[in-house]
Amino acid sequence: MKNIKIIIPVLLLVLGGVYKFVIAKPAPVPKPKIAGEVYIMQKDFLINLKSGRFAKLNAALVLKEGYLEAEVAKLGKEAPTPPDGYGLLPQEAAVRAIITDTLTDIPSSRLQHEKSRLKVQKLVLKRVQRETDVKAEDVMFTDLAIQ
């Protein structure tokens, strides 16, 4: 009788472990809300808008997972040190030029309202994808101030 009191709980623990680790399906891994690496451009933008107004903003790119690491690895130890305010993105100057060219002389309302700002970000993204080799999946404007 004493053996049964020990054997039954041990048997239940073993069966529970077998179920959990062998039979049961693992819990699904939730899909990340942002798939990729967020690369924040260190230097901010000062853009002339229409009607004598200007915008000061920072920008970030969502890069394809592993893209920046691969690009930096290609350069190896011979990678030049970027100027102050610039990061490791090899074609950052081209991306900055696209952002500046796209935003210069647009009405401030296109940056003030969320829907129109998202359209401008999509336009910048399309140009970055078309005109550079940067594997960007999204563009974000951060810390936006309009005066």
Salt bridges, closest charged atoms under 4 A:
ASP44 OD2 - LYS56 NZ 3.41
GLU71 OE2 - LYS74 NZ 2.96
GLU131 OE2 - ARG127 NE 2.93
GLU131 OE2 - ARG130 NH2 3.38
ASP138 OD1 - LYS122 NZ 3.90
